[in-house]
Amino acid sequence: MLVNLLHQCGSVASKTIKHLSFNLALYEKRKNVEYNDDYGTCEETYVTLLVYPGEIPFSEISFTLGLTPTRTSKKQDFPRKRVNGWFYSTQKIIQSRDCRRHIDFILDQIIERKDAVRYLKLKGVKIEMTCCWHSASGHGGPTISPYQMKKLVELDIEIWWDIYFSDED
């Protein structure tokens, strides 16, 4: 039936398929990010996956995501916040001043577990990412690629930046 429909549509369908193929090829080409590990305007950067599980045990978060946290915090440890936190950070793992490498490292860890991420979110778990970025010179800034944006959308995860400038800037 689909073959008949395509045959009836003739050249319109053919042009549409060629256009989609071209866009897909362009997308595949762009997904290969060229990192700049010596990012000149950055002194230091790292990314953290922030998971706020409510009363769900940390062990369940670790099992569901297939990751061991680099840090956790219990709500009684921080009287002002009063939330449990499960964190997975690239600090001390990735040696690069290009935040895109750090973002990809985290995304690559969880992209194949997007159903697990959805499951946790349906249970009320808040999941987001933050990029800590220390300026080396007071100008420039972090970068994110469209391919990374697509992954973030697929996972329904927001990212935000915590940017610092030295006293000399």
C-alpha positions in Angstrom: 0.0 0.0 0.0 2.8 2.4 0.9 4.5 1.6 -2.4 1.3 2.5 -4.3 1.0 5.7 -2.4 4.6 6.6 -3.2 4.1 5.7 -6.8 1.0 7.9 -7.0 2.8 10.8 -5.5 5.6 10.4 -8.0 8.2 13.1 -8.1 6.9 14.9 -5.0 7.7 11.9 -2.9 11.0 11.4 -4.6 12.0 15.0 -3.9 10.9 14.8 -0.3 12.9 11.6 0.3 16.0 13.2 -1.3 15.5 16.3 0.9 15.2 14.1 4.1 18.2 12.1 3.1 20.2 15.2 2.6 19.1 16.7 6.0 19.9 13.4 7.7 23.4 13.3 6.2 24.0 16.9 7.2 22.8 16.1 10.8 25.1 13.0 10.9 28.1 15.2 9.8 27.4 17.9 12.4 27.1 15.5 15.3 30.8 14.9 15.3 31.8 17.8 17.5 35.4 19.0 17.2 36.5 19.6 20.8 39.0 22.3 21.8 40.4 20.8 25.0 42.6 23.9 25.5 39.6 26.3 25.2 41.5 29.6 25.5 38.8 31.6 27.4 38.2 28.9 30.0 40.3 28.3 33.1 38.3 25.3 34.3 35.0 23.6 33.5 33.0 20.5 34.5 29.4 19.2 34.2 27.3 17.6 36.8 24.1 15.5 36.4 21.9 16.6 39.2 19.2 14.1 40.4 16.8 15.1 43.2 15.1 11.8 44.0 12.8 12.8 46.8 12.5 9.7 49.1 13.6 7.2 46.4 16.8 5.5 47.7 20.1 6.5 46.1 20.7 2.9 45.3 17.6 2.8 43.1 18.8 5.9 41.2 22.2 4.3 40.7 20.7 1.0 39.5 18.2 2.7 37.2 20.8 5.0 35.5 23.6 2.4 35.6 25.9 5.0 37.2 27.6 5.4 40.6 27.3 8.9 41.9 30.4 11.0 42.5 28.6 12.6 45.4 25.3 12.5 47.3 23.7 14.6 49.9 20.9 13.9 52.3 18.3 16.5 53.2 19.2 16.5 56.8 22.8 17.5 55.9 21.7 20.8 54.5 19.0 22.5 56.6 18.4 25.2 54.1 17.8 23.0 51.0 16.0 20.1 52.6 16.3 17.9 49.5 18.1 14.6 48.8 20.7 14.9 46.0 22.4 12.3 43.8 25.2 13.8 41.6 27.4 12.6 38.8 30.2 15.0 37.9 32.9 15.1 35.3 35.2 17.1 37.7 38.4 15.1 38.2 37.3 12.6 35.5 37.5 14.7 32.2 40.6 16.8 31.7 39.3 19.4 29.2 38.4 23.0 29.2 35.8 22.5 26.5 32.4 22.0 28.3 31.1 20.2 25.2 33.4 17.2 26.0 32.0 17.2 29.5 28.4 17.5 28.3 28.9 14.6 25.9 30.5 12.4 28.5 27.4 12.7 30.7 24.9 12.4 27.8 26.7 9.4 26.4 26.3 7.7 29.8 22.5 8.1 29.9 21.2 8.5 26.3 20.7 4.8 25.9 18.7 4.8 29.2 16.2 7.5 28.1 13.3 5.1 29.2 14.9 4.9 32.6 15.2 8.7 32.8 11.5 9.0 31.8 10.6 6.4 34.4 12.4 8.3 37.1 10.7 11.6 36.0 7.3 10.0 36.1 8.1 9.0 39.7 8.7 12.7 40.5 12.5 12.7 40.3 13.9 16.0 39.1 16.9 15.6 36.7 19.0 18.4 35.2 22.5 19.2 34.3 24.7 22.1 35.3 28.0 23.3 33.7 30.4 25.1 36.1 32.6 27.4 33.9 35.4 29.5 35.2 36.5 32.3 32.8 40.2 32.7 32.1 40.0 36.2 30.6 36.5 37.7 31.2 35.3 37.2 27.7 34.2 34.3 25.5 32.1 31.6 27.0 30.9 28.0 26.9 29.4 26.4 23.8 26.8 23.8 23.2 26.2 22.0 19.9 22.8 21.4 18.2 23.5 17.7 18.5 23.9 18.0 22.2 20.7 20.1 22.3 18.9 17.3 20.5 20.1 14.7 23.1 19.0 17.0 25.9 15.5 17.3 24.3 15.3 13.5 23.9 16.0 13.1 27.6 13.9 16.1 28.6 16.8 17.4 30.6 17.5 21.1 31.1 21.1 22.4 31.4 22.2 25.6 33.1 25.5 27.3 33.5 27.2 28.5 36.7 29.8 31.0 35.4 32.6 32.5 37.4 35.1 35.4 36.7 38.3 35.9 38.5 38.9 39.1 40.5 41.2 40.4 37.8 38.4 40.3 35.1 
